[in-house]
């Protein structure tokens, strides 16, 4: 390969012949308890919906339609929590 110069201080990907990029952080970088907490929160959101619609617990009827809002908020929190933890871990490392 004539006329090709490479910078030896940069790592080069052999497939793309470009600089090696660091991979994005994955869910495996999180503590193992995050998965259990996420699943528990999803079951809690489902439990709120089921108990309100099929077998209301004492006090749930007084909330009325706010039970749906509470369930949605728990579900959204369960999806956002791993991202928040990952962002906090990233900021604490840098």
N, C-alpha and C positions, 0 to 999 in steps of 0.2 A: 504494500500500500504506500505508494509514493505521495509525498506532500501532506501526509496526515500527521499532525502533531497532537500529542495528548499531554494533558497536564497530569503529572504523576502524583500530585498531591490530592487529586480527586479520585474517588472510586468510580469505576465505569461499569455499567451494566452490560454484560456480554450479549444480551439479546437485543437491546435497543441501541447500544453503543452511546448511550447518554449517561448523565450522572445518576448515581443510585439515589433514589429518594427514600426517605424514611417512611415506613408504613404508617398509616393512621392508627391511632390507639383503638384497640378493639375491646370488646366486653370482657375478654379474658384478663385485662389489666386491672379489673376491679376486684375488691375483696370478695371472697366466696359467699359471704352472708347477704350480699346485695340481691342475688337471685332469689333466695328464700324470702326476703322482705318484699320483693316485687311481686312474686306469686301470691304471698299472703295478702297483700293489698288488693290484688285483683279478685281473690276469693272474698275479701271483705266487701268490696264494691258489689259483687254478685250477691252476696248474702243480704246486703241492705235492700237490693231490688226484690229478691225473692221473699224476704220476710215482710216487706211492705205490701207487695201485691197479693201474696197467698196467705200469709199468716202474720198479720201485724202484731208486733210486740207492743207492750204498754208504752205509751209516749210517742210511738211512731205515727199514729193517726193524727196527733196534734200538729205534726210537722207538715202534713199534707203533701203537696207536690214538691216541697223542699227535699224530700227523700230522694227524688230523682237527681236533684242538683248535688246533694251530698254524695250520691253514688258516682256521678260523673266526675266530681272533684277528686274523690279517692282514686278513681281509675286514671285520671290525667296525672295525678301525683305519682302513681306507680310507674307511669311511663317516663316522667321527667326526672325522677329520683336518680336513676343510674347516670344520666347525662350530667346532672348537677354534681354528683360525687366524682365523676371522671374529671369535670372541669376544676373542682376544688383540688383534686390530687395533682392535676397538671400544673396549677398555679403554685402549689406548695413545693413542687419539685423544681420549678424554674425560678 
